[in-house]
Amino acid sequence: MEITHYAGVKFTSAGKAYYFGTDISDLKIGEKVVAESIRGLQVGEIASLPVEIVSYNSSLELKPIIRRATPDDILLYEENIKRAKDAMRIAMEEINKLGLDMRPIDAEYALDGTKLTITYVSDDRVDFRELLKVLAYKFHCRIELRQVGSRDKARMVGGIGLCGLPLCCSTFLTNMEGISINRAKNQMLSLNIPKLSGHCGKLICCLLYEDDAYTEMKKDFPRIGELYADGDTVFKITGMNLLSRTVKLECDADIRFVSLADLKNYRQVKR
């Protein structure tokens, strides 16, 4: 096959799109295809329209899209989903028998049934050599045990977030960056870690969404701790509300909430 184009392909509704090479230039978004991935032949769907290969500038090798998925491919794909559920049950039984500290969360067969990938989470490294032998004997195919972190687990399992909507990572978010507590501090949120944590136990990804906007808005504000005087009374800035564009001034029992526009009527005091 001569690769003339490349297109994005997703293998699950919540998965990240990966580029594959193809000689089919008229693929449509959502169209089912059979592609050769690192897990073997898989049925996926087109996530981005084909683009001429001359514009591909990545150093990563392009695996091929083999063909448009046929009705037989779809039938086999659906049958593999049922087989994978049985594989999950059996894998869990064998893990419990061997007393391994690992929790399988997903199983997936390659389209041709020659490979079974079992995804699991664990707090530590696991010696699963004996488990591999048992599973290979039971399923008569190549077995891959793939460990993932808590964020990937949340993406695969899904759920409802604090906002009442489905988790971002299981719907549209494909690039999960590490989130630091500095994001919460920048947005002046109460540092209550349980309330700021998602299903994965990590800080919620949505702390990223408005962080740049808060950084930009804070450029208009004075710093916490700066001094401003109204006549002979010197106030310290102890808080601010970026959305209402007000600052909190304190001098002993005298507490004022002043807009940025009105703050210009105060005299800044240099330390």
C-alpha positions as protocol buffer text, in pm:
chain_id: "A"
residue {
  index: 1
  type: MET
  ca { x: 0 y: 0 z: 0 }
}
residue {
  index: 2
  type: GLU
  ca { x: 136 y: 342 z: -93 }
}
residue {
  index: 3
  type: ILE
  ca { x: 57 y: 592 z: 181 }
}
residue {
  index: 4
  type: THR
  ca { x: -66 y: 915 z: 24 }
}
residue {
  index: 5
  type: HIS
  ca { x: -254 y: 1069 z: 317 }
}
residue {
  index: 6
  type: TYR
  ca { x: -273 y: 1057 z: 696 }
}
residue {
  index: 7
  type: ALA
  ca { x: -578 y: 1083 z: 922 }
}
residue {
  index: 8
  type: GLY
  ca { x: -660 y: 1081 z: 1294 }
}
residue {
  index: 9
  type: VAL
  ca { x: -819 y: 763 z: 1432 }
}
residue {
  index: 10
  type: LYS
  ca { x: -977 y: 704 z: 1773 }
}
residue {
  index: 11
  type: PHE
  ca { x: -1025 y: 353 z: 1912 }
}
residue {
  index: 12
  type: THR
  ca { x: -1264 y: 441 z: 2194 }
}
residue {
  index: 13
  type: SER
  ca { x: -1514 y: 723 z: 2237 }
}
residue {
  index: 14
  type: ALA
  ca { x: -1297 y: 874 z: 2511 }
}
residue {
  index: 15
  type: GLY
  ca { x: -961 y: 792 z: 2355 }
}
residue {
  index: 16
  type: LYS
  ca { x: -698 y: 1018 z: 2209 }
}
residue {
  index: 17
  type: ALA
  ca { x: -678 y: 1038 z: 1830 }
}
residue {
  index: 18
  type: TYR
  ca { x: -361 y: 904 z: 1671 }
}
residue {
  index: 19
  type: TYR
  ca { x: -242 y: 958 z: 1316 }
}
residue {
  index: 20
  type: PHE
  ca { x: -234 y: 668 z: 1070 }
}
residue {
  index: 21
  type: GLY
  ca { x: -126 y: 653 z: 709 }
}
residue {
  index: 22
  type: THR
  ca { x: -371 y: 564 z: 433 }
}
residue {
  index: 23
  type: ASP
  ca { x: -421 y: 554 z: 59 }
}
residue {
  index: 24
  type: ILE
  ca { x: -793 y: 635 z: 99 }
}
residue {
  index: 25
  type: SER
  ca { x: -840 y: 1007 z: 49 }
}
residue {
  index: 26
  type: ASP
  ca { x: -1217 y: 1035 z: 96 }
}
residue {
  index: 27
  type: LEU
  ca { x: -1260 y: 902 z: 451 }
}
residue {
  index: 28
  type: LYS
  ca { x: -1529 y: 1081 z: 652 }
}
residue {
  index: 29
  type: ILE
  ca { x: -1541 y: 1182 z: 1019 }
}
residue {
  index: 30
  type: GLY
  ca { x: -1691 y: 899 z: 1225 }
}
residue {
  index: 31
  type: GLU
  ca { x: -1635 y: 637 z: 954 }
}
residue {
  index: 32
  type: LYS
  ca { x: -1522 y: 299 z: 1086 }
}
residue {
  index: 33
  type: VAL
  ca { x: -1185 y: 169 z: 970 }
}
residue {
  index: 34
  type: VAL
  ca { x: -949 y: -118 z: 1047 }
}
residue {
  index: 35
  type: ALA
  ca { x: -602 y: 4 z: 1145 }
}
residue {
  index: 36
  type: GLU
  ca { x: -280 y: -165 z: 1245 }
}
residue {
  index: 37
  type: SER
  ca { x: -195 y: -39 z: 1596 }
}
residue {
  index: 38
  type: ILE
  ca { x: 57 y: -146 z: 1857 }
}
residue {
  index: 39
  type: ARG
  ca { x: -219 y: -370 z: 1995 }
}
residue {
  index: 40
  type: GLY
  ca { x: -274 y: -544 z: 1662 }
}
residue {
  index: 41
  type: LEU
  ca { x: -556 y: -490 z: 1415 }
}
residue {
  index: 42
  type: GLN
  ca { x: -826 y: -270 z: 1568 }
}
residue {
  index: 43
  type: VAL
  ca { x: -1153 y: -114 z: 1460 }
}
residue {
  index: 44
  type: GLY
  ca { x: -1153 y: 262 z: 1513 }
}
residue {
  index: 45
  type: GLU
  ca { x: -1327 y: 566 z: 1378 }
}
residue {
  index: 46
  type: ILE
  ca { x: -1195 y: 857 z: 1179 }
}
residue {
  index: 47
  type: ALA
  ca { x: -1144 y: 1161 z: 1404 }
}
residue {
  index: 48
  type: SER
  ca { x: -990 y: 1398 z: 1149 }
}
residue {
  index: 49
  type: LEU
  ca { x: -1013 y: 1415 z: 772 }
}
residue {
  index: 50
  type: PRO
  ca { x: -729 y: 1280 z: 557 }
}
residue {
  index: 51
  type: VAL
  ca { x: -447 y: 1523 z: 479 }
}
residue {
  index: 52
  type: GLU
  ca { x: -184 y: 1480 z: 207 }
}
residue {
  index: 53
  type: ILE
  ca { x: 124 y: 1303 z: 339 }
}
residue {
  index: 54
  type: VAL
  ca { x: 359 y: 1581 z: 219 }
}
residue {
  index: 55
  type: SER
  ca { x: 239 y: 1797 z: 510 }
}
residue {
  index: 56
  type: TYR
  ca { x: 319 y: 1534 z: 775 }
}
residue {
  index: 57
  type: ASN
  ca { x: 612 y: 1671 z: 978 }
}
residue {
  index: 58
  type: SER
  ca { x: 637 y: 1432 z: 1274 }
}
residue {
  index: 59
  type: SER
  ca { x: 924 y: 1188 z: 1323 }
}
residue {
  index: 60
  type: LEU
  ca { x: 681 y: 920 z: 1445 }
}
residue {
  index: 61
  type: GLU
  ca { x: 623 y: 628 z: 1211 }
}
residue {
  index: 62
  type: LEU
  ca { x: 275 y: 612 z: 1062 }
}
residue {
  index: 63
  type: LYS
  ca { x: 102 y: 277 z: 1105 }
}
residue {
  index: 64
  type: PRO
  ca { x: -140 y: 202 z: 821 }
}
residue {
  index: 65
  type: ILE
  ca { x: -517 y: 212 z: 796 }
}
residue {
  index: 66
  type: ILE
  ca { x: -576 y: -127 z: 635 }
}
residue {
  index: 67
  type: ARG
  ca { x: -928 y: -73 z: 501 }
}
residue {
  index: 68
  type: ARG
  ca { x: -1273 y: 62 z: 565 }
}
residue {
  index: 69
  type: ALA
  ca { x: -1443 y: -160 z: 821 }
}
residue {
  index: 70
  type: THR
  ca { x: -1673 y: -416 z: 660 }
}
residue {
  index: 71
  type: PRO
  ca { x: -1994 y: -552 z: 818 }
}
residue {
  index: 72
  type: ASP
  ca { x: -1795 y: -866 z: 907 }
}
residue {
  index: 73
  type: ASP
  ca { x: -1533 y: -650 z: 1080 }
}
residue {
  index: 74
  type: ILE
  ca { x: -1800 y: -475 z: 1285 }
}
residue {
  index: 75
  type: LEU
  ca { x: -1961 y: -808 z: 1376 }
}
residue {
  index: 76
  type: LEU
  ca { x: -1626 y: -949 z: 1486 }
}
residue {
  index: 77
  type: TYR
  ca { x: -1549 y: -629 z: 1679 }
}
residue {
  index: 78
  type: GLU
  ca { x: -1877 y: -655 z: 1872 }
}
residue {
  index: 79
  type: GLU
  ca { x: -1816 y: -1023 z: 1942 }
}
residue {
  index: 80
  type: ASN
  ca { x: -1469 y: -938 z: 2077 }
}
residue {
  index: 81
  type: ILE
  ca { x: -1625 y: -689 z: 2319 }
}
residue {
  index: 82
  type: LYS
  ca { x: -1834 y: -973 z: 2464 }
}
residue {
  index: 83
  type: ARG
  ca { x: -1531 y: -1203 z: 2481 }
}
residue {
  index: 84
  type: ALA
  ca { x: -1332 y: -928 z: 2656 }
}
residue {
  index: 85
  type: LYS
  ca { x: -1592 y: -910 z: 2935 }
}
residue {
  index: 86
  type: ASP
  ca { x: -1547 y: -1283 z: 2998 }
}
residue {
  index: 87
  type: ALA
  ca { x: -1170 y: -1235 z: 2989 }
}
residue {
  index: 88
  type: MET
  ca { x: -1195 y: -963 z: 3256 }
}
residue {
  index: 89
  type: ARG
  ca { x: -1390 y: -1195 z: 3484 }
}
residue {
  index: 90
  type: ILE
  ca { x: -1147 y: -1482 z: 3441 }
}
residue {
  index: 91
  type: ALA
  ca { x: -844 y: -1253 z: 3484 }
}
residue {
  index: 92
  type: MET
  ca { x: -986 y: -1122 z: 3811 }
}
residue {
  index: 93
  type: GLU
  ca { x: -1040 y: -1477 z: 3938 }
}
residue {
  index: 94
  type: GLU
  ca { x: -680 y: -1573 z: 3858 }
}
residue {
  index: 95
  type: ILE
  ca { x: -541 y: -1252 z: 4010 }
}
residue {
  index: 96
  type: ASN
  ca { x: -727 y: -1328 z: 4334 }
}
residue {
  index: 97
  type: LYS
  ca { x: -600 y: -1687 z: 4334 }
}
residue {
  index: 98
  type: LEU
  ca { x: -241 y: -1566 z: 4299 }
}
residue {
  index: 99
  type: GLY
  ca { x: -291 y: -1287 z: 4554 }
}
residue {
  index: 100
  type: LEU
  ca { x: -157 y: -1016 z: 4324 }
}
residue {
  index: 101
  type: ASP
  ca { x: -200 y: -649 z: 4414 }
}
residue {
  index: 102
  type: MET
  ca { x: -348 y: -535 z: 4083 }
}
residue {
  index: 103
  type: ARG
  ca { x: -694 y: -426 z: 3972 }
}
residue {
  index: 104
  type: PRO
  ca { x: -790 y: -490 z: 3608 }
}
residue {
  index: 105
  type: ILE
  ca { x: -1011 y: -216 z: 3462 }
}
residue {
  index: 106
  type: ASP
  ca { x: -1034 y: -307 z: 3094 }
}
residue {
  index: 107
  type: ALA
  ca { x: -972 y: -589 z: 2849 }
}
residue {
  index: 108
  type: GLU
  ca { x: -952 y: -565 z: 2470 }
}
residue {
  index: 109
  type: TYR
  ca { x: -899 y: -821 z: 2196 }
}
residue {
  index: 110
  type: ALA
  ca { x: -726 y: -743 z: 1869 }
}
residue {
  index: 111
  type: LEU
  ca { x: -966 y: -776 z: 1578 }
}
residue {
  index: 112
  type: ASP
  ca { x: -822 y: -1110 z: 1468 }
}
residue {
  index: 113
  type: GLY
  ca { x: -820 y: -1242 z: 1826 }
}
residue {
  index: 114
  type: THR
  ca { x: -444 y: -1304 z: 1832 }
}
residue {
  index: 115
  type: LYS
  ca { x: -378 y: -1062 z: 2117 }
}
residue {
  index: 116
  type: LEU
  ca { x: -556 y: -975 z: 2443 }
}
residue {
  index: 117
  type: THR
  ca { x: -458 y: -654 z: 2624 }
}
residue {
  index: 118
  type: ILE
  ca { x: -559 y: -627 z: 2990 }
}
residue {
  index: 119
  type: THR
  ca { x: -523 y: -284 z: 3148 }
}
residue {
  index: 120
  type: TYR
  ca { x: -477 y: -263 z: 3523 }
}
residue {
  index: 121
  type: VAL
  ca { x: -389 y: -23 z: 3802 }
}
residue {
  index: 122
  type: SER
  ca { x: -159 y: -94 z: 4093 }
}
residue {
  index: 123
  type: ASP
  ca { x: 22 y: 109 z: 4356 }
}
residue {
  index: 124
  type: ASP
  ca { x: 343 y: -90 z: 4306 }
}
residue {
  index: 125
  type: ARG
  ca { x: 520 y: -296 z: 4045 }
}
residue {
  index: 126
  type: VAL
  ca { x: 371 y: -643 z: 4010 }
}
residue {
  index: 127
  type: ASP
  ca { x: 546 y: -970 z: 3925 }
}
residue {
  index: 128
  type: PHE
  ca { x: 281 y: -1114 z: 3695 }
}
residue {
  index: 129
  type: ARG
  ca { x: 488 y: -1379 z: 3516 }
}
residue {
  index: 130
  type: GLU
  ca { x: 284 y: -1663 z: 3663 }
}
residue {
  index: 131
  type: LEU
  ca { x: -38 y: -1482 z: 3574 }
}
residue {
  index: 132
  type: LEU
  ca { x: 78 y: -1447 z: 3213 }
}
residue {
  index: 133
  type: LYS
  ca { x: 135 y: -1822 z: 3189 }
}
residue {
  index: 134
  type: VAL
  ca { x: -210 y: -1899 z: 3327 }
}
residue {
  index: 135
  type: LEU
  ca { x: -390 y: -1650 z: 3101 }
}
residue {
  index: 136
  type: ALA
  ca { x: -199 y: -1758 z: 2789 }
}
residue {
  index: 137
  type: TYR
  ca { x: -301 y: -2119 z: 2858 }
}
residue {
  index: 138
  type: LYS
  ca { x: -667 y: -2023 z: 2908 }
}
residue {
  index: 139
  type: PHE
  ca { x: -706 y: -1782 z: 2614 }
}
residue {
  index: 140
  type: HIS
  ca { x: -458 y: -1934 z: 2363 }
}
residue {
  index: 141
  type: CYS
  ca { x: -337 y: -1595 z: 2240 }
}
residue {
  index: 142
  type: ARG
  ca { x: -71 y: -1338 z: 2315 }
}
residue {
  index: 143
  type: ILE
  ca { x: -137 y: -1157 z: 2645 }
}
residue {
  index: 144
  type: GLU
  ca { x: -26 y: -802 z: 2728 }
}
residue {
  index: 145
  type: LEU
  ca { x: -71 y: -663 z: 3079 }
}
residue {
  index: 146
  type: ARG
  ca { x: -64 y: -284 z: 3068 }
}
residue {
  index: 147
  type: GLN
  ca { x: -34 y: -74 z: 3383 }
}
residue {
  index: 148
  type: VAL
  ca { x: -186 y: 275 z: 3384 }
}
residue {
  index: 149
  type: GLY
  ca { x: -210 y: 557 z: 3637 }
}
residue {
  index: 150
  type: SER
  ca { x: -508 y: 695 z: 3824 }
}
residue {
  index: 151
  type: ARG
  ca { x: -583 y: 963 z: 3561 }
}
residue {
  index: 152
  type: ASP
  ca { x: -601 y: 704 z: 3285 }
}
residue {
  index: 153
  type: LYS
  ca { x: -824 y: 488 z: 3504 }
}
residue {
  index: 154
  type: ALA
  ca { x: -1069 y: 777 z: 3554 }
}
residue {
  index: 155
  type: ARG
  ca { x: -1070 y: 842 z: 3178 }
}
residue {
  index: 156
  type: MET
  ca { x: -1145 y: 478 z: 3097 }
}
residue {
  index: 157
  type: VAL
  ca { x: -1405 y: 420 z: 3370 }
}
residue {
  index: 158
  type: GLY
  ca { x: -1576 y: 760 z: 3342 }
}
residue {
  index: 159
  type: GLY
  ca { x: -1815 y: 921 z: 3588 }
}
residue {
  index: 160
  type: ILE
  ca { x: -1976 y: 1252 z: 3685 }
}
residue {
  index: 161
  type: GLY
  ca { x: -1760 y: 1545 z: 3793 }
}
residue {
  index: 162
  type: LEU
  ca { x: -1813 y: 1809 z: 4060 }
}
residue {
  index: 163
  type: CYS
  ca { x: -1988 y: 2024 z: 3801 }
}
residue {
  index: 164
  type: GLY
  ca { x: -2253 y: 1757 z: 3741 }
}
residue {
  index: 165
  type: LEU
  ca { x: -2131 y: 1680 z: 3390 }
}
residue {
  index: 166
  type: PRO
  ca { x: -1945 y: 1373 z: 3257 }
}
residue {
  index: 167
  type: LEU
  ca { x: -1571 y: 1380 z: 3327 }
}
residue {
  index: 168
  type: CYS
  ca { x: -1374 y: 1595 z: 3084 }
}
residue {
  index: 169
  type: CYS
  ca { x: -1108 y: 1325 z: 3047 }
}
residue {
  index: 170
  type: SER
  ca { x: -1369 y: 1071 z: 2936 }
}
residue {
  index: 171
  type: THR
  ca { x: -1546 y: 1303 z: 2689 }
}
residue {
  index: 172
  type: PHE
  ca { x: -1312 y: 1545 z: 2512 }
}
residue {
  index: 173
  type: LEU
  ca { x: -987 y: 1601 z: 2703 }
}
residue {
  index: 174
  type: THR
  ca { x: -704 y: 1411 z: 2536 }
}
residue {
  index: 175
  type: ASN
  ca { x: -393 y: 1586 z: 2669 }
}
residue {
  index: 176
  type: MET
  ca { x: -389 y: 1546 z: 3047 }
}
residue {
  index: 177
  type: GLU
  ca { x: -128 y: 1781 z: 3188 }
}
residue {
  index: 178
  type: GLY
  ca { x: 6 y: 1763 z: 3540 }
}
residue {
  index: 179
  type: ILE
  ca { x: -179 y: 2009 z: 3764 }
}
residue {
  index: 180
  type: SER
  ca { x: 4 y: 2187 z: 4047 }
}
residue {
  index: 181
  type: ILE
  ca { x: -144 y: 2352 z: 4355 }
}
residue {
  index: 182
  type: ASN
  ca { x: -11 y: 2682 z: 4219 }
}
residue {
  index: 183
  type: ARG
  ca { x: -306 y: 2683 z: 3975 }
}
residue {
  index: 184
  type: ALA
  ca { x: -549 y: 2690 z: 4267 }
}
residue {
  index: 185
  type: LYS
  ca { x: -346 y: 2959 z: 4443 }
}
residue {
  index: 186
  type: ASN
  ca { x: -341 y: 3170 z: 4128 }
}
residue {
  index: 187
  type: GLN
  ca { x: -722 y: 3150 z: 4111 }
}
residue {
  index: 188
  type: MET
  ca { x: -743 y: 3236 z: 4484 }
}
residue {
  index: 189
  type: LEU
  ca { x: -933 y: 2918 z: 4568 }
}
residue {
  index: 190
  type: SER
  ca { x: -955 y: 2773 z: 4916 }
}
residue {
  index: 191
  type: LEU
  ca { x: -681 y: 2510 z: 4937 }
}
residue {
  index: 192
  type: ASN
  ca { x: -913 y: 2229 z: 5037 }
}
residue {
  index: 193
  type: ILE
  ca { x: -744 y: 1939 z: 4858 }
}
residue {
  index: 194
  type: PRO
  ca { x: -1037 y: 1690 z: 4879 }
}
residue {
  index: 195
  type: LYS
  ca { x: -1271 y: 1945 z: 4720 }
}
residue {
  index: 196
  type: LEU
  ca { x: -1016 y: 2028 z: 4451 }
}
residue {
  index: 197
  type: SER
  ca { x: -953 y: 1663 z: 4364 }
}
residue {
  index: 198
  type: GLY
  ca { x: -1126 y: 1462 z: 4093 }
}
residue {
  index: 199
  type: HIS
  ca { x: -1221 y: 1095 z: 4062 }
}
residue {
  index: 200
  type: CYS
  ca { x: -857 y: 1009 z: 4001 }
}
residue {
  index: 201
  type: GLY
  ca { x: -747 y: 1157 z: 4334 }
}
residue {
  index: 202
  type: LYS
  ca { x: -542 y: 1423 z: 4152 }
}
residue {
  index: 203
  type: LEU
  ca { x: -620 y: 1794 z: 4129 }
}
residue {
  index: 204
  type: ILE
  ca { x: -912 y: 1856 z: 3891 }
}
residue {
  index: 205
  type: CYS
  ca { x: -811 y: 1922 z: 3530 }
}
residue {
  index: 206
  type: CYS
  ca { x: -1051 y: 2214 z: 3500 }
}
residue {
  index: 207
  type: LEU
  ca { x: -808 y: 2422 z: 3707 }
}
residue {
  index: 208
  type: LEU
  ca { x: -632 y: 2466 z: 3372 }
}
residue {
  index: 209
  type: TYR
  ca { x: -924 y: 2618 z: 3187 }
}
residue {
  index: 210
  type: GLU
  ca { x: -941 y: 2963 z: 3350 }
}
residue {
  index: 211
  type: ASP
  ca { x: -586 y: 2990 z: 3481 }
}
residue {
  index: 212
  type: ASP
  ca { x: -460 y: 3211 z: 3197 }
}
residue {
  index: 213
  type: ALA
  ca { x: -763 y: 3439 z: 3232 }
}
residue {
  index: 214
  type: TYR
  ca { x: -698 y: 3484 z: 3604 }
}
residue {
  index: 215
  type: THR
  ca { x: -330 y: 3556 z: 3537 }
}
residue {
  index: 216
  type: GLU
  ca { x: -429 y: 3824 z: 3286 }
}
residue {
  index: 217
  type: MET
  ca { x: -692 y: 3982 z: 3517 }
}
residue {
  index: 218
  type: LYS
  ca { x: -449 y: 4001 z: 3808 }
}
residue {
  index: 219
  type: LYS
  ca { x: -223 y: 4233 z: 3608 }
}
residue {
  index: 220
  type: ASP
  ca { x: -472 y: 4514 z: 3681 }
}
residue {
  index: 221
  type: PHE
  ca { x: -464 y: 4454 z: 4056 }
}
residue {
  index: 222
  type: PRO
  ca { x: -218 y: 4564 z: 4324 }
}
residue {
  index: 223
  type: ARG
  ca { x: -42 y: 4296 z: 4526 }
}
residue {
  index: 224
  type: ILE
  ca { x: -174 y: 4156 z: 4850 }
}
residue {
  index: 225
  type: GLY
  ca { x: -3 y: 4341 z: 5136 }
}
residue {
  index: 226
  type: GLU
  ca { x: 45 y: 4672 z: 4954 }
}
residue {
  index: 227
  type: LEU
  ca { x: -47 y: 4986 z: 5148 }
}
residue {
  index: 228
  type: TYR
  ca { x: -291 y: 5260 z: 5046 }
}
residue {
  index: 229
  type: ALA
  ca { x: -385 y: 5570 z: 5246 }
}
residue {
  index: 230
  type: ASP
  ca { x: -711 y: 5760 z: 5275 }
}
residue {
  index: 231
  type: GLY
  ca { x: -611 y: 6083 z: 5444 }
}
residue {
  index: 232
  type: ASP
  ca { x: -407 y: 5982 z: 5751 }
}
residue {
  index: 233
  type: THR
  ca { x: -546 y: 5628 z: 5764 }
}
residue {
  index: 234
  type: VAL
  ca { x: -322 y: 5364 z: 5608 }
}
residue {
  index: 235
  type: PHE
  ca { x: -488 y: 5046 z: 5483 }
}
residue {
  index: 236
  type: LYS
  ca { x: -337 y: 4714 z: 5382 }
}
residue {
  index: 237
  type: ILE
  ca { x: -476 y: 4518 z: 5088 }
}
residue {
  index: 238
  type: THR
  ca { x: -576 y: 4180 z: 5232 }
}
residue {
  index: 239
  type: GLY
  ca { x: -791 y: 4037 z: 4954 }
}
residue {
  index: 240
  type: MET
  ca { x: -933 y: 4086 z: 4609 }
}
residue {
  index: 241
  type: ASN
  ca { x: -1222 y: 3968 z: 4393 }
}
residue {
  index: 242
  type: LEU
  ca { x: -1114 y: 3945 z: 4034 }
}
residue {
  index: 243
  type: LEU
  ca { x: -1463 y: 3896 z: 3897 }
}
residue {
  index: 244
  type: SER
  ca { x: -1619 y: 4197 z: 4070 }
}
residue {
  index: 245
  type: ARG
  ca { x: -1288 y: 4388 z: 4033 }
}
residue {
  index: 246
  type: THR
  ca { x: -1276 y: 4493 z: 4396 }
}
residue {
  index: 247
  type: VAL
  ca { x: -1008 y: 4487 z: 4664 }
}
residue {
  index: 248
  type: LYS
  ca { x: -1039 y: 4446 z: 5039 }
}
residue {
  index: 249
  type: LEU
  ca { x: -873 y: 4715 z: 5253 }
}
residue {
  index: 250
  type: GLU
  ca { x: -813 y: 4671 z: 5627 }
}
residue {
  index: 251
  type: CYS
  ca { x: -693 y: 4900 z: 5901 }
}
residue {
  index: 252
  type: ASP
  ca { x: -771 y: 4751 z: 6242 }
}
residue {
  index: 253
  type: ALA
  ca { x: -1152 y: 4743 z: 6264 }
}
residue {
  index: 254
  type: ASP
  ca { x: -1198 y: 4957 z: 5955 }
}
residue {
  index: 255
  type: ILE
  ca { x: -1264 y: 4719 z: 5664 }
}
residue {
  index: 256
  type: ARG
  ca { x: -1354 y: 4844 z: 5319 }
}
residue {
  index: 257
  type: PHE
  ca { x: -1433 y: 4684 z: 4983 }
}
residue {
  index: 258
  type: VAL
  ca { x: -1324 y: 4921 z: 4710 }
}
residue {
  index: 259
  type: SER
  ca { x: -1350 y: 4894 z: 4333 }
}
residue {
  index: 260
  type: LEU
  ca { x: -1034 y: 4929 z: 4127 }
}
residue {
  index: 261
  type: ALA
  ca { x: -1171 y: 5253 z: 3985 }
}
residue {
  index: 262
  type: ASP
  ca { x: -1222 y: 5399 z: 4334 }
}
residue {
  index: 263
  type: LEU
  ca { x: -882 y: 5275 z: 4453 }
}
residue {
  index: 264
  type: LYS
  ca { x: -728 y: 5547 z: 4237 }
}
residue {
  index: 265
  type: ASN
  ca { x: -864 y: 5796 z: 4491 }
}
residue {
  index: 266
  type: TYR
  ca { x: -636 y: 5642 z: 4754 }
}
residue {
  index: 267
  type: ARG
  ca { x: -267 y: 5729 z: 4788 }
}
residue {
  index: 268
  type: GLN
  ca { x: -25 y: 5442 z: 4753 }
}
residue {
  index: 269
  type: VAL
  ca { x: 218 y: 5421 z: 5043 }
}
residue {
  index: 270
  type: LYS
  ca { x: 567 y: 5292 z: 4978 }
}
residue {
  index: 271
  type: ARG
  ca { x: 715 y: 5070 z: 5246 }
}
